[in-house]
């Protein structure tokens, strides 16, 4: 009987420890759920297939919606938008591209080029963007930079120059690869920003759009012995009105990926998707893209948030001008340094822009004309949208002994006259 009670007490202790452990872990689960962004996700965007997704305002670069937008992932052939824009910026469209053994050996999807063949760069860019040919990407990279490795360095320098901090390029075609710098990856947010550069900021944006909007393109190699026909695989071009550009991608690691841009009226949106399904779910990327684009079109519109800020008079200690008397206080007029009379911002219905004006109350001479003495900050959710400097209207020198002496002699001279 004694052994029986000992066993009962032992079992009771085990149960008690288990209960305490469960209670200790429960707050952590509740905290994790309370930190979830799902509560803030619009109802129509809760069922996105993509593991990472971004909706961006192409004009400002502001991210309007994201799902794991900063998560680093492989991007497959969406890589080729960077390959294309660099070829346009650094290459001559009428230059001749000679195919190397390395380019010709690339896996499908490929054009089927052979070592020694020659093409115009112009034609290969259609092969790159419409059909997403991997051999074409390598041939272009070698033509522009001499080697794939050198071209990848160019890609990474360009990415860094436009603000990318979590993107690393290894290949020009987006096939899964790694080097000493890491794996070939980006984020949905940075992929959208690269597309923004291609369609908004690059000096070659018009040619980029012309190529990516083409439905098809036929060409021959320079010998004229072989002909090729390319058809655009960006099915989104026919799904909504105003589609500007886009690029699909797929590898085993990346899954289906897409980046595209759409413009309707005065609004331009970019969608970037990474890990948007695996075979046999090719259509997931189109479903997600339409959801995000329609959400942007329905909920975001431009509003003029401009507010007039009146000029302000600021006293200047120890300041003097020729108009100032020996013992009179000097002052300057501070006013916004801008000619604009409006400021249109793409906003959702419930978003409001705050305007914060900060100006120095007093200044110390000397003061130069055009000196910044304040600012007008237009902010959304605490982040600056536009900052306009407030500057002085004139120069004010320091009232020191040499200035006073010159004033005395000047007035004495005038009095004698």
Secondary structure, DSSP 8 states (H G I E B T S, - for coil): -HHHHHHHHHHHHHHHHHHHHHHHHHHHHHHHHHT-GGGGS-GGGTT---SEEEEEETTT--EEEEESTT--B--GGGGHHHHHHHHHHHS-TTSEEE--HHHHT--SS-----TT-EEEHHHHHHIIIII--HHHHHHHHHHHHSSHHHHHHHHHHHHHHTT-SS-B---SS--S-EETTEESBB-HHHHHHHHHIIIIISTTHHHHHHHHH-SEEEEE-TTSS-EEEEE---GGGGTSTTEEEEEEEEETTTEEEEEEEEEETTEEEEEEEES---TT-TTHHHHHHHHHHHHHHHHEEEEE-------EEEEEETEE-TTS-TT--EEEEEEES------EEEEETT---EEEEEE-SEEES-B-TT-EEEEEEEEETTEEEEEEEEEESS-BEE--HHHHHHHHHHHHHHHH-
